[in-house]
Amino acid sequence: MKPDTKELVLENNALIPELFGSQDLNLKLIEKKFNVRITTRENHIRLKGSPKDIETVENLFMQLEKLHEANLPVENGDVKFAIRLMAEDPKVDLKLIFSERVTVSPKKGYITPKGPAQHQFIQSIRKDDIVLSIGPAGTGKTYLAVAMAVEGLLKKKFKRIVLVRPAVEAGEKLGYLPGDIADKINPYLMPLYDALNDMMEENHVRHLMDDGAIEIVPLAYMRGRTLSDSFIILDEAQNATKEQMKMFLTRLGFRSKMVVTGDITQVDLPTHIDSGLIHVQNLLNKVQGIDFVYFSAKDVVRHELVKKIITAYAKIDSEQE
């Protein structure tokens, strides 16, 4: 069967460098994802392939152009995610997803969600005071939570960011490690530090930490506190026990938000101890003001191989069960 052809014309030439990518890498990715042949001449794009594939690619180009017209320009990395989203769901509304932006520091500008789950996660945090996000590594749970915290701090919606993480590998016996609390817990908080330093200048992060506007706390040290005017993040929450999860969630004070992130397939607790994150799903899933957002392997925003690895492990776990 002879393939169909169709020619498109981009109205905005300024979009071409971002859309085509360096050395036309984005176009090559589109060809591979949608099984079409693309040739270009200035702002003219010629597509060759099956009618269905051509229609999908045309929809992709038109949606990307409309984003630019709506003053929602997409960067090169965003184009790659747009291609991936369209390949997974040809009916996806890119404007709905990319219009939800988290404003951080001038260094980063803004952060856009990389799919429907991230879009829902951001909306849930804006709406509810406690949000629990559950899903595999690489889905952007921690990064987005930190982005929302930074936005809230810089807009003075909160007076401080409190970063919390269990130190399961050290058995929570942090007193035997050298240094102060920050030194002891630092190795376990590196993903949070990485996210902070990606969104703000390093010296600004250090200044905020010195002033107490950014605080790092091992989960074991949270007992007895009440946190008001704060954005509190509990990362790696699958390694919190049921008792620790109850203790943490009840620290919420006035004008504060809590975000809990974790991967229930990677629990490092001893086998005889239940994960508080697994337990809390059934306990609080109908409580108004608390929202659960679930991520899956298709939401992974790291290397494509990460998604395949997660899927392979999930298949093994399913067969064993």
N, C-alpha and C positions, 0 to 999 in steps of 0.2 A: 504493500500500500504506500503510495507516494505521500511524503510528509507535506503538511500545509505550511504556508509562509504568511507572515504578517509584519508590517512595518509600523513602528511607533515613532513618535516625535516628542522629545522632551522639550517642554516650553521654557524651562529654566536651565540655562547652560551652567550656572553656578553649582548645580547639583551633581554634575557629571563626575568630577574628581572623587567625591565621596561615594557615589553610587557605583562607579566602575571599579574603584580601588586601585592601589598601586600596581602598575603593570597589568591592569585589568583582572586582578585576582578575584574580585567579587563576581565578575562576569563568568569567569571560569568555574567558580563555585556554583553559580546559578545553572550553568550548562550541566554540571555533574548531578546536581540535586534534582533537576526537572527534566533531564534527558532532552534538552533542546540545543540547537545550534544558534549562536548569537554572532552577528557581524554588525559593526558600528561604523558610521561615518559622521563625525561631528556629533550633533544631537539626534541623529537618526539611528534607530535600533531595528535591525531586521531579525526576526525570530523564525526558526524552522523546526518543526516537530509535530507531534500529534495535536489535534485541536484542543484537547483537554489541557495538555501541558502548556501550550501557548497561552490559553486563557488564564491559567494560574500565574504565569510569569508576567503577563500584561497587567494583571491585578496587582502584583507585587510592585512593579514600576510605578503604576498610577498612584498606589497608596503612599509610596515613598515620596513621590512628587507632591502629593497633597499635604504630607507632614511638613515639608519645607514651606509650602504656601501658608500653612497655619502657624508659621514661626516656631516650628518644632523640628529644627534641623537635626538630622541623625548623623552621628559620627561613624567612622569606618567600622568600628566594632559593633555598633548598633545595627548596621546594614547586615552584617553576618548573622546576627541573631534574628533579624527580620526574615532573612532567607530561610533560616532553620524553622522559624515559627510557621511560615507559609508552607513549607514542605510538610510539616506535621498536620496543619489544618489550613487548607486553601481558603476557608471562609473567615479566617482570623481578622479581627479589626485592629490593625497596627496603631491607629490613632488613639484608640481607647487605652492601649497598653502604654505607648510611649508618651502620652500626654500627662501621665502621673509621674511627676519629677520631684526628687528630693534635693533641696538646695543645701549644699554644704559650704565649704570655704571658697574664697576666690581661686585657690590653687586648683581645686577640682571642678568648681562651677556647680554642676548638678549631676545627679545619678538617676538613670532611668531603669525601670524594671525590665527584665529580660524574658518576660513571658507572663502568662495569665496568673500563675501561682504567686510570682513576685508582686504583680499588680494587686492581687487580693491581699497579700501580706501587708503592703504599705497602707492600703485602705483600712484594713482591720486595726492597724496601730493608730491611725488617725482617729478612728471611731471609738475603740474600746480601751479600757485602762489596763486590762491584762490580756495579752495575746501569747498563745503557745504555738510555736511552729515546729512541726515534726517532719523529718525527711532525711534523705541520705546526704552525705558530704558533697560539697561542691555545688549546692543549689542556691547559695547566696544568702542563707538565713542569717548568719552572724554579720556579714558585711552590711546587709540592708538594715538590720537592727541598729548597728553602730551609726549608720548614715542618718537614720531617723533621730537617734539620740543627739548627734552633732547638730542637726538642723534645729532641734528643739532648744539646745543650749545656746547656739548663736543667735537665735531669735528671742532668747530670754523667756521662753516658755517654761524652762526648768533652770534651777540654780546649779545643778550638778548632774554628772553622769556617774553611775555606780556600776562597775563591771565586776561580775561574780562568776566564779567557776569552781567546781569541785576539784580537789587535788587527789583524785583516787589513787594514782600511781604511788603517791607518797603516803597513802593510808591516812591522810589528813593529819599526820603527826609532823606538822611543819616546824615545830619547835626544835627539832634535831638538825634542821638545815641552817647554814650560816646566813647572817644578814637580818634585816628587818622584814616585816610582813611582805612588803613589795618585792624584796629580793627572793624570798622563799616561794612566792606564788608566780613570779615572772615567767618561768618556763611554761607554765600552764596557760598563760594569758597571751602568748605571742600572737595568735590569730586576731585578738582584739587590738593589740598594739599595732599590728600590720595594717588593720583597717583604719585606725585612727590616723596613722602617719600617711596613709594614702589620701586622706580627706583634708588634712590640715598640715601646715608646716610643722616640722619636728620640734622646733623651739617653742612654737605655740602650744603644742601638746604638753611639753615639759612644764611650761609656765602655768597652764591650767591644772596640771597635777600638783605643782608646788602650792598653788592657791587652794587646793581642795575641790576645785570644780570638776575634776575627773578623779575618781577614787577607785582603787582596785582592792577587792576584798575576797579572800578565800571563803567559800561557803560556810566552813566551820566557824567563821568569826561573825556571822550575821545574826546570831541569836541575841534577842533582847533589844534589837534596834527597831526604830520606826522611821521610815524614810519618806519625808514630805518634799514637795517641789523637786522631785528627782526623776530621772529616767534610768531605770534599773534593768540590767540585762543579765540573765543567768544563761551562760553558754555551757554546752556539753551536759545538759540537764538529765540525760539518760543515766548519768552516773551519780545522781542525787538519790538518796534513799527516800522512802515514803515519809519518814519523819522529817528529813531535811527539806523536802518539797513543801510540806505543810508549814514548817518554820519559815521558809523563804517567802511563800506567797502571803503570809500574814504579816510581813514587814511593810506592806504597802501603806503609805500615808496619804494625806490630802494633796491634791494637785500633782499626783505622780502617775507614771506609767511603768508597767512591767512587761518585759518581753522575755520569754523563755524559749530557748532553742535546743534541739537535740535530735539524735538519730537513734531510734529504739532498736536498730539492728546492730548497734555497736556498744552494748552495755559492758563495762569493765568491772562491774561490781562482782563480788564473790557469788557463786551460784545460789547460795542459800539466802541472799538478800535481794528483795524485790526492788525494781527501779521505780522511783517516785513518778517519773514521767509517764511510764506505762500505766501505773495505777491511777493517775490523776485524769486520764482521758475519760474514763467512764464516770468518775466521781463528779467532774465539773463541766461536762460537755453541754449541759442544759442550763447552766447558770447565766443569767442575763448580765452583760457587761464583760464576760470572758469569752474570747473567741479562739477557736483552733483552726490553724491553717496547715494543710498537708502538702508536702512536696513529694515528687516521685523522681525516678531516674530520668524521665524526659525533661525535667526542669534543671538538670545539671548544666552549669554554665562554665565548667572547666573544659579541658581537652575532651574531644569526642570519645576517646578511649575510656575516660572515667565513667561515662554513661554505660558503656558496654561491660565494664568490669562490675559495676553495681548490679546490672541486670543479670549477669552470670552468677554472682553470689546469691541474689534473690531467688534465682531458679533452683540453686542447690538447697537453700534453706527451705523452700517450698516442698521439694521432693523429700527432704528428711522429715518434715512435719507429717 
